[in-house]
Amino acid sequence: MIVTAKIGVIEFAGDEVRIAVIKTGGKRPRILEAQARTAVYESAEDRFAAMVKALDELLDALHIHPATYVLCVPSTFTIVRALTIPFKGQNRVAKAVPFEIEPHLAFPLEELLLDHNTITEIDGTTEVLAVGARRTHLEGQLAILDAAGVEPELAAVDAAGLTALWQATQKNARGLRAVLHVRDSNTVLAIMFNNALAFFRHLHFGAENIVDNPSGAAREVQNTLRAFLAQWRGEGAIARLSVTGIDMRSDEIAVFEDILDCPVDTISVIDQIKGAQTILEKCGEHGANNRWEATVGVGYSAAGGGLLFNLMKDNQQIHGAVRGVVAHLMFSACLALLFLLGCAWYYHEGRLRNEAVIEQVSNEIIMLADEIEMMAAEGLGDDIEYAIFSDPTILDLLTEIARRMPDEKVTINEIRIAQPDARTAWIDIAGSTMSAADFEAAYEELKKTNMFKLAEDTNIRLQGERTTFRVRAFRTQEEIDDAQS
């Protein structure tokens, strides 16, 4: 089921940041807005700040604010393996996939972000496609989003998004089918079996290579297809190759058909998408080399269009801030009452856990006070410098923040307190609210505290009906001036 929603998809292509806002709900998505910025920096150390600045500019320039954001992950980050699980059953297969893929890894399994889809069941076994990425590869892009105040619902692979969008243009296609997605500097070869993605591979040639050396590109495609068919246990053969992202000349098509020994056709997927030409012409873009198809396809997959590999799935919890887009939208739109009951239960459980923690901390404070009295009686501690203990306790800080930013006005997702000698802000407060007015009221109340000073550069982002914020606090006004200078 495809959910109706406005989704913003963010893609980092080298030093370029792209955002496409699409509307889903029909058989094919509709592009509402597309913008890109290139990060400008002088040294590698400045790249992170430049990428954050470019993303900030894009977010500020958006005319249409999406209900949620997703991240488009390049297939160059991924590890792809077709696995045969020696039994059937969705839950049993899901538990077995990490153990089956571990022998294929050159690093610990704990460093892998993993998802999979079922291809088919054969003779009591299950064929699955496992797709993963090293955690360190994805964390760099997530850090940029976090610095810009964007909380993505999921991280999906561009190869699957491209193929899902191409699949939406096909009519009742069955069996094995191959599609070659050509981009500026790389290409993805994907193979479908009925409605499941059976395989994909990143190829190290782009649009220019096909023009300059079509036979070399065709042979690389041929080798990949042969490697897939050698381990394929299902039925059928690949009878046709579709090519997206490039308008191949007749002589180039002839070279591919001669080497692959099958018909080759080209299709401009972006021309099949509503609103694409108008939006791209308005922003001075063009639809060549699958420039925007990946972002549109990832958003389409996230809304229920199929072929979704979510690399953030292992990090998501049922009460966490990050949830699947389909579950998020359907949960809030169709099951509002159940949502409220779930929230009430969650906060009730949270209150009970907090009371237990408070009791434990109180007991520890009493124990420490007794130990201090014993040490003082023995003459210990007379030469200790007490200045470093002048800061309020963490418990006092949390109490002050909770009192001035109550739950009925804002939801606090994260509080970071830096060590005394840190060069960054002392306290970072991140959260969200469904009312900008409630945030302003809570923010003004927080400014009245005498425990810390607030910086004026509050990061506020609008995501649909939700407003996210990040507030920085310092010990003194001098620290604020130093940080902003």
N, C-alpha and C positions, 0 to 999 in steps of 0.2 A: 504494500500500500504506500503510495506517494503522498506525503503530508504537504498541505498548503502552508508555505512559510516564505519569509524573506530571509535569505541566508547570505552572509558575507564571507567570501573565500579569499584567503591571503596566501600568496605564493612568493617565495624568495627565489629569484632567478639570477644567481651571481650577485651583483651589486644592485640589481633592480628589484623593487618591491611592487607587486601587483595586487589590486583588490578588485574583485568582481562581485557585484550584488545581484543575485538572481531571485526569481520568484518561482517556486515549485508548486505542484498540485496537478498539472496536466501530464500527458504522456511525455512531453518534452518541456524543459525549463524555459523561462523567459529572462533575458538579460535586461536588468533595469539600469545598471551603471557599471562602468569599467574605467579605472584610472591606474596610472603607474608613475613611479618616481625612481630616479637613480640616485643612490647614495654617493656623495662626493667627499673624499677624504685624502689626506696626504700620506699617511703611514698606516701599516696594518693595525697598530694600536688604536687608531681612531675609527676603525671600521664599525665597531659595535655602536658607538655613539652616532655615527653617520646613518647607519641602518635604522636606528630608533627614530632619529629625526625625520628620515624619509617616510617612515610609517606614520609618525605623528602628523605630518603634513597631509598624507593621504586621508587619514581618518577625519581630519578637520575639513578637508575639501569635499567629503561625501555629502551629496544632497539627499540621499535616501539612507536611513539608518536601519540596518538589518536587525532581526530579532536575536540572532546569534551569529557567532563566527566559527569557522573551521579552518584548519591549516592544510595546505596542499604540500605534501612531502615529495621531493624528487625521487624517482626510481633509482637514481645513482646511490642513494643511501641504503637501499634495500638488499636483503638476502632472500632469494626465492628458491624454494625446494618443493618438488612434487613428491609426496609421500604416500606409501601404501600402508594403511593401518589394518592389522589382521583381524579386525572384528567390526561390527556395526554398532550404532547407537550414538546419538549426538553428544551426550555427556561423557561417555567413555572415550570417544574419539578426541574430544577437546582436552581431556586430561592426558592423553597419550601423545599428543602432538609435540609438546616441549621435549619429551624424552626421545622421540624419534628424530627430531631435528638436531639434538645436541651433538651427535657424532660428526655432523657436517660443519660444525663451528670451529673457528680457530681462536675463540675466546670464551670465557665462562658464560654459561647460560643466563646467569643473573644480569649480564650486561645487555641482554637482548629484549627488545620490545616486540611482541609477537602477536599475530592474528592469523586466522586461516579460514578457508571456505571449503565446503564439500563439493567435489567434482561429480562423482558418481559412486555407486556401490556395485561391486563385481564379485560374484561367488563368495559372499559372506565377508568380503573385505571392503574397506572404504578408501577411495582415492581422494586425497585432499591436497590443496595448494597452500603451503605455509609461507607467509611473508613476514619478514622481520627487519629490524633496523637496530644498530647499536645505539644504546641510550645516549652516549655522548654526542652522536651526530644530531639527534633530535633536540637535545637540550639547548644547543646554541640558538636554534630558531625560536624555541619556546622562551628563552631568556629575552630575546628582542620583543616578543609579544608582551611579556610580563612588564618590561620596562615602559612600554607604551600604554599600559593599562588595559590590554586585551586579554580576555580569558577564553581560549578556544574550547569548544565543546568536544572536538576530536581532531585527530591528525590522520588524514587519509592519503593514499599513494596516488600520484598523478597518473600512472599507467592504468590503474583501475578506473579512475575518473574518465580518462580519454576513451577507454573501451566501453564504459557504461553509456557515454554520450553517443558513441558510434552505434552501439547496440540499439539505442532508442530510435535510430533511423532505419533499422532493418525490419522486415515484415515476416513474422513467423519463420525465422531462420532456425534450422536444427542441424545437429551433427557437428563435426569439426569445421571451424572457420578461422582463418588467420587474417589479422589486420596489422598493418605497419603504420605507426604514428610517427610522422617525420616532424622534427622540431629544428630550431636554428642550428644547434651544435650537437644534438644527439637524437637518437631514434629509439622507439620502443616497439618490439614485436610481441603481439599478444595473440593467444590462441583460445578460442571459445569452444566449449562443448555444450551444446544446447544453450541453456541460460546461465551456465557457470563459467567462470574464468579458469581455464585449465593450466595456463602457463603464461608467463611474460618474461622478457629479457631485455635489459638495456644494451643497445648496440652503439658502438663508438663511431658513428658517422652521422652527419646532419644533412640538411637540404643541399648545401653546396657540393658535398661529396657525391650525391646521386647525380647531379648535373655533370660534374667533372669525371667521375668514374662509375657509371651505372653498373658495369659488370662486376666490379669489386664489391659494391653494396649488395648486389643480387646474390653473389656467392656467400657472403656472410649471412644473409637471410636463409639461403639454402642449407648451410651448415647448421644453423639453429633449428630449422624445421626437422632436419634429419636426426639431430640429437633428441628432440622431443619425441618423435615417432619411434625411436629405438627403445624408449622406456614406457611408451604409452600402452596400457593394457586394455583400453576400451576398443570400441568398434569404429569403423569408418576411416576415411582418408581425407586429407586437405585438398579440396578440389578447386579452390579459388583464393586469391590474395587480394584484399582491399588495401588501398593506400590513402591515408588522410594527411592533410597539412601541406601538400605540394601538388601542383598541377603538372603532372609528368607529360613530357612530349611523347609523341607516338613512337619515336625511335627508342626512347628510354623504356617505354612499356614493352616494346618488342624484345629488348635485351633481357628484361626481367622474365618475360614469358618463356623465352628460349632456355634460360638457365634453370628456372623453376619448373618448367614443363607443366604449367597450369595457367589459366586465364588471370589477368591482372586488371583491376579497375581502380579508378581514383574517385574520391568523394570529398567534397568540401562540407564538413559537418557543420561548421559555423553558419553556412547558408541555410541549414535546416532549422535553425534556432530562431524563435520569434524575437524581434527587437534587436537582433545582433547587428545588422548592417547600419541601422539608424544610430545606435549607441556608438559603434566603432567609428563611424564617419564623424560623429559629433566631437569625439575626443581625438580625432586625427589618427586613429589606429587603422590597421588592416587585419584581415583574417588569415594571413599566410602563416605557414609553418607552425600551426597549432599554438599560436601565441596565447589565446584565451580559452581554448577548448578544455585544457586541463583544469583550470579553476572552475569553469562552469560544470564540468563533469563531476568534480569532487563534491560540489554543492548539491548536484542532482542525486548522487549516490547517498549523501548524508541524509537526504530527506526521504529515502526509501526507494531510490531508483535502482538499487542492486549493485553488486560487485564492490561492496564496501570492505576495505581492510583498515581497521582503526588501530593505529600503533600506540594509542594512549589507553587502550582498553585495560591493560594490567594495572594502570595507575588510578583507575576510576573506581569509586565505591558508591554504594547505593545512596548514601547521604552526603556525598562529596559535592563540591561545586561543579565538577566536570561530569557530565552525563552524555549518553548518546543523543544525537539531535532528534531522531525520530521519537525516542522515549520521552525526551524533554518536551517536545511540542505537543504530542498526543496526550501526555500526562496532564499538562496544564490546561489544554483546550477541551478535552473530552472527559476527564476524570477529576474535575475541580474539587468535588466534595471529598473524594478519597485522598487527594493531595493535601487538603487541610487537615484531615484526620491523621495522615502520615506525619505531617509537620508537628502536630500537637504531640504525637507519641514520641517523635524524635527529640523535641525540646524537653519533654518530661523526663526522658531517659538521660538527656544531657544534664538536666538540673540535678538528678540523683547522683550522677557521676561527679559533678562539681561539688556537691555537698560532701561526698566521700573524700575527695581530694582536699577540700578545705579542712575537714576534720584531721586528716593525716598531717597536713602542713601545720596545723595548730599544735598537734602533739609534738611534732619535731621542734617547733619554736620553743615549747615549754622545756623540752629536753636540752636544747642548746642553752637556754637561759640558766638552767641548773648547772650545766658544765661551765659556763662563764663565771658564775658565782664561785664555783669550786676553784677555778683558776685564779680569780681575783684574791681569794682567801690565801692562796699559796704564793701570792706576789708576782704571778705571771701576767704579762701584758702591759707592764708599766712603760716599756720603751716602744710600744706600737704606735705608728702614725695613723691617727683616726680619720684623717682628711679624706682618704679614699672611700670611706664608708658613709660619706655625707649624702649620697644619692638616695632618693626614696627606694624602698624595697619594691621588688617586682610585684608583689601582692598589692602594695599600695597603688602602684601605677595602674594595674589592671582594674582595681576597684574604682579609681578615679575615672578611667576611660569608660567603664561600664556605666557609671553614674551619669556622666555627661553625654554619652551616646547610647541611650537605652535601646533595647531590642525592638520596641514598638516603632521606632523611627528609622533605624538603620540595622543592617546585618553585617557584623564584623567577621570577615573570613580569615584574616591573618594579622598578627601583631608581632613585629620583630623589634627586639631591644638589643642594641649593639653594645659591645664591651666598652669600658670607660675610655680607652685610648684609641677607639676607632675614629677614622677620618670621615666617615659617612654620618648621616643623621643618627641621632641617638635612638629615636623610636620611629618605626614605619607602621602605619595603620592602613590596612586595605579592606575594603568591603563593598557593599552594594545597597541600594534602596530602590523601592518602586516609586518614590516621590522625591523630586529634586528639592522641593520646599522643606521636606523633613530633614534632608541632609544639611541644608543651609542652617536650619534651626539647631541641629545637633552640633554643627561646626562652630557656630557662634558661641554655643554653650561651652564647647571644649576650649575655646580661646580664653575663657575666664579663669582657667586653672592657673595656680601658681607653682605647679610642679615642673612645668616645662614651657617652652616658647614654640609656637607653631610657625612654620615657614608659609609664605604666601603663595608659593608655586604648587598649589594643590592640583593633582592630576585627576580630572573628571572626564569620564567617557559615557556616552549614551549608547546602549545596546538594546534597541527596541524600546520596550516600556521600562527597562531597568537601567539605572544609573550606577556605574561603578566608580570608585574613588580610591585615591591613595594619598594619605596625609603624612607629612614629615614633621617631626618635632625635634627640638634641640634643647640643651640645658640652658643656654643663654642667648640673648640677641646677638652677641658678638660671634657666636658659632654660626648663626644664620647668615650674618654678613660675610663671614669667611667662606662659607659654602657657596654663596651666590656670586662671589667675586672671582 
